[in-house]
Amino acid sequence: MIQVHKHGHCGPIVIVLHGGPAAVGSALSLAAGLEGRFRVLEPWQRGSGHGPLSVARHVADLHEVIAAHCEATVPALVGESWGAMLALAYAAEHPGSAGPLVLVGCGTFDPASRLRLQETLRERQDADLQEALQRLERDIADPARRLREQYRLTRRLYDYDPIELPPDRRATDPALDIEAHRQTWEDMLRLQSEGVFPAAFCAIQSPAVMLHGAYDPHPGRMTHDTLRRHIPHLEYREWARCGHRPWAERHARDEFFEFVCDWLRPRPTQ
């Protein structure tokens, strides 16, 4: 069983899925922001070293977490970035075991959206940043260390006006599992190229909403248009002056949590 960190002691169960892939701990502040109203589970997704990693393996791990921790409850899934993609994959495979879906800064599901993402990131890079990134390629041989430095240098391309969040006290700078990232993302791209995703999402029965920052380089409206072809009931909400992590944005944080908590309130049965 993968590690599962718990936040809060009362309320409906919500499972928060971190991004990356392999960015364990990246959803801590998102989970902590929900713990006053919900019982929050924050699983740290499987790393490399125990056989090939795939989307199916992560879906199976999440199913084990739900079986072990949720008893007869159907939990809501709140996924950020890659975690939003995993939430969709899970809800398509196990539509009866997934409650409402909240997709925060969802990743891309088609080449056109990925191209728009890369174009936006290039447009935001100034000469100094480009030079710094080139130095990383020359000077840092270790791929994991180089990727961590790239993340540090390019964070401002994703954030609009971020606030300082408390560090993760459970671990100090968990090592980035670059092999887990590579294997998982390559499998997601394979499934998209073979037409499995997003077509499989037509099986999703859960209420679902995409939450996006207007400054997020991930093209939210393009991704929503793509997903709506397979999830006609998928809702969309966007905040101005907000980047990839609404829970960490000065101008959107309070409204973001208010919206999520309200949206996840138990719904009357039909």
C-alpha positions in Angstrom: 0.0 0.0 0.0 1.3 3.5 -0.9 1.7 6.1 1.8 -1.5 8.0 2.7 -1.4 11.2 4.8 -4.5 12.3 6.6 -5.9 15.8 7.3 -9.0 16.6 9.3 -11.2 14.4 11.4 -14.8 15.1 10.4 -16.9 15.6 7.3 -17.1 13.8 4.0 -14.0 12.1 2.6 -12.0 13.9 0.0 -9.0 12.4 -1.7 -6.4 15.0 -2.9 -4.2 13.8 -5.8 -0.8 15.5 -6.3 0.7 16.6 -9.5 3.9 15.7 -11.4 3.8 12.9 -12.1 6.0 12.1 -9.0 5.7 15.5 -7.3 4.9 13.9 -3.9 3.9 16.5 -1.4 2.9 19.1 -3.9 -0.7 19.0 -2.8 0.0 19.4 0.9 -1.3 23.0 1.1 -4.3 22.2 -1.0 -5.2 19.3 1.3 -4.5 21.4 4.4 -6.9 24.1 3.1 -9.8 21.6 3.0 -9.2 19.8 6.3 -11.5 22.1 8.3 -14.5 20.9 6.4 -13.5 17.4 5.2 -11.6 14.3 6.1 -8.8 14.6 3.6 -6.6 11.7 2.3 -3.4 12.7 0.5 -1.8 9.6 -1.1 1.8 9.8 -2.2 1.7 8.1 -5.6 3.9 5.0 -6.3 7.6 5.7 -7.2 9.8 3.8 -9.5 11.7 0.6 -8.8 8.9 -1.9 -8.4 8.2 -2.7 -12.1 7.1 -0.4 -14.9 4.8 2.5 -13.9 1.7 3.2 -15.9 -1.6 5.0 -15.6 -3.3 1.7 -14.9 -0.9 1.1 -12.0 -1.7 4.4 -10.4 -5.4 3.8 -10.9 -5.1 0.4 -9.2 -3.2 2.0 -6.3 -5.9 4.6 -5.9 -8.6 1.9 -5.9 -6.7 0.1 -3.1 -6.6 3.4 -1.1 -10.3 3.8 -1.5 -11.1 0.2 -0.5 -8.8 0.5 2.5 -9.8 3.9 3.8 -13.3 4.7 2.6 -15.3 1.7 3.6 -18.8 2.1 2.0 -18.2 5.8 1.3 -17.7 7.1 -2.3 -15.1 9.8 -1.9 -14.7 13.0 -3.8 -11.5 13.4 -5.9 -9.6 16.7 -6.0 -6.7 16.5 -8.4 -4.1 19.1 -9.2 -2.3 19.2 -12.6 -1.3 15.6 -13.3 -3.5 14.6 -10.4 -6.6 15.9 -12.2 -5.7 13.6 -15.1 -5.4 10.7 -12.7 -8.8 11.5 -11.2 -10.4 11.4 -14.6 -8.6 8.1 -15.5 -9.9 6.6 -12.2 -13.5 7.8 -12.6 -13.6 6.3 -16.1 -12.3 2.9 -14.9 -14.3 2.9 -11.6 -17.4 5.1 -12.2 -19.2 3.7 -9.2 -16.4 4.4 -6.8 -15.7 8.1 -7.6 -17.7 10.9 -6.2 -17.6 14.5 -7.4 -14.4 15.4 -9.3 -12.6 18.7 -8.9 -9.9 19.2 -11.6 -7.5 22.0 -10.6 -5.1 23.2 -13.4 -5.7 20.1 -15.4 -3.0 18.8 -17.7 -3.4 18.5 -21.5 -5.1 15.7 -23.5 -4.2 16.6 -27.1 -1.1 17.9 -29.1 -2.7 21.3 -29.8 -3.1 22.1 -26.2 0.4 20.9 -25.4 1.7 23.1 -28.2 -0.2 26.1 -26.8 1.3 25.4 -23.3 4.9 25.3 -24.7 4.3 28.5 -26.7 3.0 30.4 -23.7 6.0 29.3 -21.6 8.4 30.4 -24.3 6.7 33.8 -24.7 7.2 34.4 -20.9 10.9 33.7 -20.9 13.2 36.7 -20.9 16.8 36.5 -22.1 18.2 36.1 -18.5 16.0 33.1 -17.9 16.9 31.5 -21.2 20.5 31.9 -20.4 20.1 30.4 -16.9 18.3 27.4 -18.4 21.0 26.9 -20.9 23.6 26.9 -18.1 21.7 24.1 -16.4 22.0 21.9 -19.4 25.7 22.5 -19.5 26.6 22.4 -15.9 24.3 19.9 -14.2 24.7 16.3 -15.3 22.3 14.7 -12.8 18.8 14.7 -14.4 16.9 14.8 -11.2 18.9 17.8 -9.8 18.7 19.6 -13.2 14.9 19.1 -13.3 14.5 20.5 -9.7 16.6 23.6 -10.7 14.5 24.0 -13.8 11.4 23.9 -11.7 12.8 26.5 -9.3 13.8 28.9 -12.2 10.5 28.6 -14.1 8.0 28.6 -11.2 7.3 32.3 -11.9 6.1 31.4 -15.4 3.2 29.4 -13.8 2.3 31.7 -10.9 0.6 35.1 -11.0 1.0 36.5 -7.5 1.8 33.6 -5.2 1.8 33.7 -1.4 4.4 32.0 0.7 3.1 28.6 1.9 4.3 26.6 4.9 6.9 24.0 4.0 6.0 20.3 4.1 7.1 19.3 7.6 6.9 15.6 6.9 9.9 15.6 4.7 12.6 18.0 3.6 12.7 18.4 -0.2 11.7 14.8 -1.1 14.0 13.6 -3.9 12.3 13.9 -7.3 11.7 10.5 -8.8 12.5 11.4 -12.3 12.1 7.8 -13.5 8.6 7.6 -12.0 7.8 10.9 -13.8 9.1 9.7 -17.1 7.4 6.3 -17.1 4.0 7.6 -16.0 4.0 10.6 -18.4 5.1 8.5 -21.4 2.3 6.0 -20.7 -0.2 8.8 -20.5 1.0 10.2 -23.9 0.8 6.6 -25.3 -2.8 6.2 -24.2 -3.6 9.6 -25.8 -1.9 8.7 -29.1 -3.8 5.4 -29.2 -7.1 7.2 -28.7 -7.8 5.7 -25.3 -7.9 9.1 -23.6 -10.0 11.2 -23.5 -12.5 8.9 -25.3 -12.7 6.6 -22.2 -14.0 9.5 -20.1 -17.5 9.1 -21.6 -18.0 6.5 -18.9 -17.6 9.1 -16.1 -20.8 9.6 -14.2 -19.5 11.9 -11.4 -20.3 15.6 -11.2 -17.2 17.3 -12.5 -15.7 20.8 -12.6 -12.5 22.2 -13.9 -11.0 25.1 -11.9 -8.4 27.2 -13.7 -6.3 30.3 -13.3 -6.4 32.6 -16.3 -2.6 33.1 -16.1 -2.0 29.3 -16.0 0.0 28.4 -19.1 -2.0 25.2 -19.3 -4.8 26.3 -21.7 -7.8 25.6 -19.5 -10.5 26.5 -22.0 -8.9 24.4 -24.8 -8.8 21.4 -22.4 -12.3 22.0 -21.3 -13.5 22.1 -24.9 -11.7 18.8 -25.5 -13.1 17.0 -22.5 -16.6 18.3 -22.9 -16.9 16.2 -26.0 -16.7 13.1 -23.7 -18.0 14.6 -20.4 -20.9 16.8 -21.5 -21.7 17.7 -17.9 -18.2 19.0 -17.1 -18.4 22.5 -15.7 -15.7 25.2 -15.9 -14.6 28.0 -13.6 -11.7 30.4 -14.2 -10.1 33.1 -12.0 -8.4 36.2 -13.3 -5.0 37.2 -11.7 -4.4 33.5 -10.9 -1.9 30.9 -12.1 -1.5 27.2 -11.9 -2.1 26.8 -8.2 -5.2 28.7 -7.2 -4.8 27.7 -3.5 -1.5 29.5 -3.4 -2.5 32.7 -5.3 -3.1 35.9 -3.4 -6.1 37.1 -5.4 -7.8 33.7 -5.8 -7.1 31.6 -2.7 -10.1 32.5 -0.5 -12.6 32.4 -3.3 -11.1 29.1 -4.6 -11.5 27.3 -1.2 -15.0 28.8 -0.7 -16.0 27.5 -4.1 -14.5 24.0 -3.6 -16.0 23.6 -0.2 -19.4 24.7 -1.4 -19.2 22.5 -4.6 -18.3 19.5 -2.6 -21.1 19.8 -0.1 -23.2 16.6 0.0 -25.8 16.8 -2.8 -29.4 15.7 -2.4 -30.2 12.3 -3.9 -32.5 12.4 -6.9 
